[in-house]
């Protein structure tokens, strides 16, 4: 039946004159599958995740350990605090100016603010930003991220310190991470590589990460991430629930904004 419907569709719309219509259908389907919905936290599915899914998956009163990697000024960490008052929340922000704003704006939220980034191993590095600076959510370890819309002379860099999840967990006596949220403009795969021990020992329960065009600059595919997380089920977030993400190239290798939720198999 499915193949028959596809052949009928092709009969009418597989032609140059239907290009704009097909592009419109493709764009509508993308939004319906949890792609390109970045307008706000409701649109992206994060509101559903914080208010409904996580309280069911993790007891709100439990002493959970939650990581917010790429915390910026801490809005997500503070939303976690509102839903998990007893949790230990670690907010990682490597950019020095942004980190100072994170500390100031979160002083009443009992966050463990960490002025480091995460990667596959401890190192000194640089983070790139637009020349106007500030606390942009698009600061990146990849200079090429800015080449599309910014001339070379308008890119600044700041020295930063990186560590790995395995090293940080060992140094701080962390046995389990209940939520690992990663928003690092294409650096997500390197961060997962730095959690090799914790992942192998099944000490990470839920991972939320963004996958978008920034992963082109870090040369990361969704296949890479799946191979790193073989014991996790993959979903896209939506305002009304989780949309299962099939392990098929057509459906997953899409370099546009999407919130991916990876849930450890029980």
N, C-alpha and C positions, 0 to 999 in steps of 0.2 A: 504493500500500500504506500509506504513512504517513498520508495523508488518511483512508483507511478506518479505520485504527486509532484515529485521533483522534475520528472520528464515533462509533465504538463506545464509546470512553471517555466521550464526552459523553452518550451514551444512558443510561449507568449512573450517572454522577457529576456531571453538570451539573444540580444541584438543591440547594436550601438545606440539606437534611439531610446532604449530603456535605461541607459546608463544612470541618469539622475534619479530615476525611480528606484533602481536597485541599490544605489548608494544610500538613499533615504531609508530603505528597508533594512539595509545592513546597519545603519546607525541606530535605528529603533531597536533592532535585535541586540546590539551591543549594550545599550542602556538596560534592556530587559534582563540581560545576563550578568548585570553588576559591573559593567565597564563604563568609564567616563562619567561616573556619578560623584563628582568632587565638589558640588556646590556648597554643601555644609555637612555636619556630622550626621544628620538624619539621612540625607541623600546618599552618603557614602556607606551607610550601614553601621557606622560606629555607635550611633545612638542606640540602635537595637542591641549591638554587642554588649555595651556597657550596662544598659538598663534591664535587659531580658536574658540574653544568652549566658553571660558570665555569672550572674547571680544564681543561675540554675546549675552551671557546671562547677562553680566554686562557691562554697558557703560564704555569704557576705560577712559573717562574723569570724571566719577562720583566720588563722595567722599565716596567711599566704605570702609568698614572695613574688612580687611583680616587677618586671623590668620595662622601663620606657626608654628605648634607645633612640637617640635623636629627639630629645625631649623639647628642644627649643625653649620657650619661656614657661613651659610646664602646664599648659591647659589640659592636656590629656592626662598627665599625672594627677592633677587636681580632680579631674572627673573620676579617675580610679579611686582616689581617696574618699570621695563622696559616696561611692558604692561599696567600698571595702575599708571601713574605718579601722580595722585591726591589722591590716596588711602591712608588710614591710615593702615600701615602694622605692625603687632605685631609679633615679632620673639621670640619664647620661647625656651630657651636652658638652662637646669639646671646644666650641667657639668661645673665647674668653668674654667678649661683650655680651653675647647671648646668655652665657652661664650666669653672669652677674644679675641679669634681669630675671632669670629662672630663680635664683636664690631670693631675690627681693620679692617677687610676686608670689612665691610659695612659702614664705616664712611661717605662715600659720597652718601649713598643710602637712607638717611632719614628714617631709620627703628626705630621702638620702640623696642629696644632689652631688653628682660626681662630675668633675671637670675633666673628663676624658671621653674619647670615642672608643668604639669597639671595632675589632678587626680579627683577622686570623691569628695574629700574634702581637705581642707588645712591641711598640715601635714609636719613634718620632715621625711625624708627618706634617702635611700642610692641608688646610681646608681652604677652598676657593669661594669667593663671594663677589657680588657686584660691587663696584667702587663706592656706591653710596653706603655700603655696610648695613648696619642695623641688625635686626634679629630675623632675617629672612628664613623662611622654611625651606628654601631651595639652596642653601649652602651645601657644597659637595666636595668630596675628595677627588672628583674628576673634573679637570679644567675644561675638557671638551663640552661639558654640559652647557657652558655659557657661550660657546662659539656661535651657536645658531642665531642668537638675538643680541649678542653683546660683542663689541669690538675688543680686540686683544688689550688695548690700552685702558679698558674700563673694568678689568678684573683684578681684584686684590687677593692676597693670600695671608693666612695666619698660621703660625706654627702651633701644632697641637700634639697631645700625647694620646696614644692608642694603647689599649690593653685587649685581652680576649676574655670571653665569658668564662672559659675554663680557669684562667689565671685569677680573674676577679672572684669567682665563686670559691676557689681554694683559699685565697687570701682572706676572705670574709666569712668563711665557715658556712657557705650556702650549700645545702644538700639538694634542694629542689627549686626549680623556677616554675611557678604555676602559670604565669603568663609572660611571654617574651614578645613585646611589641617593638617592631623595628621599622623606622621611617628614616632612611639614610641616603636617599637620592641615588640609588643604584648599588650601594655597598652591602646590601643585605646578605648576599651569598658569602662574602668574606667573613661576615659576622657569624654565620652558621658554621663555617669551617673552624672558627675559633671556639666553637662549642662542641667539638668532636667527642670529648670524653663525656660531657653531660648528656649528649644525645645517645651515645652508645650505651650508657648506663640507664637510659630512660628516665632521666631526671628533669626533663622539660615536658610540660603537659600540653600547653596551648601556645601557638605562635601566630601572631598577627603581623603581616608584612605587606608593604606596598609593592606592586609590580607595574612598571610603566616604561616610558621611553628612556628614562635614565639608565635602565638595564642594558640598553644598546651600547652606552658608553663604557659600561663595565664588562661588556661582552658576556652577559649572564642570560641563560635561557631558563624557562620554567622547568625544562628537563633536568638542568643542573640542580635546581632546588629540590625537585622530587627525588633525585638520586641521593641527595644528602639526607632526605627525610623519608626513608622507605616505610617506616612504621607509622606514618601519619596519613590521615584522610584530609583531602583538600576541598575547600569551599571558597566561593566568593560571598562577600557580605552584601546584603541588600537591606532596605528599611523594614522588610517583613520576614526576614529569616535568612538562612544559609542556602546558597545555591551550589549543589554539587558540581565540582570541576572535573570533567572527564580527562583521563590521561591520553589525550589525542592532540596532535599538533594543531589541527584546525581550530580547536577550542581553547587552547592554553597558551600558544606562543603569540600573544597579542600585546604589543608594546604601547598600551594606553592605560590610563589610570585605572587601577582596580585594587581593592582591599582583599587580600587573600588570608583565609583563616586555615591553619593547619592544626588538626586535633589528633593527639596521640591515640593510637588504637589501644583498646583496653584488653 
